[in-house]
Amino acid sequence: MQHNTIQLAVIDMAGTTVADDGLVVEAFDAAATAVGMPDAGPEREQARQYVLDTMGQSKIVVFRALFRDEGLAQRANAAFEDAYAALIADGRAVPIPGAAESLSRLRDGGIRVALTTGFSPDTQAKLIAALGWHDLADLVLAPGPGVRGRPYPDLILTALLRLGADSVHAVGALGDTANDIESALRAGCSVAAGTLTGAHDERQLVAAGATHVVSSVTDFADLLLKG
């Protein structure tokens, strides 16, 4: 990779630029309780493990797989969004150390930045507002009509189209889960990097095909800027 060949950085939020600290699982537990899942026992434990294994995916997709009933999935998703929004309002959303500075350094270095998530657009907007990150990225994206969540490549390809990178090879992506890596590889990114600040460990990220594993978003910014 030569210096300045990366024109666009597509970067995940929870677990990558925003500390998770169990917030997703906490919101999931609230959602599961809201739709009548037992508070303890094998069903709850298996569902919680599935949530951990599928970190990075669109949450409605996760709930559809868990409940196999569209009505239940929609109710669970709404309860999850409400619970996560309450956690944000309580001040529980905090940035990964160095995240804001890293995003600014990338942009100052001529690399456009898109922040992506598996949350809904509304929850992403609340997260951005709570962090005061309105002007920190060139684009923020969440799954929605015509844009599938991870592991599909849609978020990355949509960012490329909207921000005008010359090709998928000029895109570097960063996330903390195997689904982030798979999405980046499907999109054709030349850098499909995993970070160790979130849900999945180095073994899981490497097994998913990560081209690089970094300690944090700070190291990712260094990687792209140094070439």
Secondary structure, DSSP 8 states (H G I E B T S, - for coil): --TT---EEEEESBTTTEE-TTHHHHHHHHHHHHTT--SSSHHHHHHHHHHHHTTTB-HHHHHHHHH--HHHHHHHHHHHHHHHHHHHHTT--EE-TTHHHHHHHHHHTT-EEEEE-SS-HHHHHHHHHHHT-TTT-SEEE--BTTB--BTSSHHHHHHHHHHT-S-GGGEEEEESSHHHHHHHHHHT-SEEEEETTSSS-HHHHHHTT-SEEESSHHHHHHHHHH-
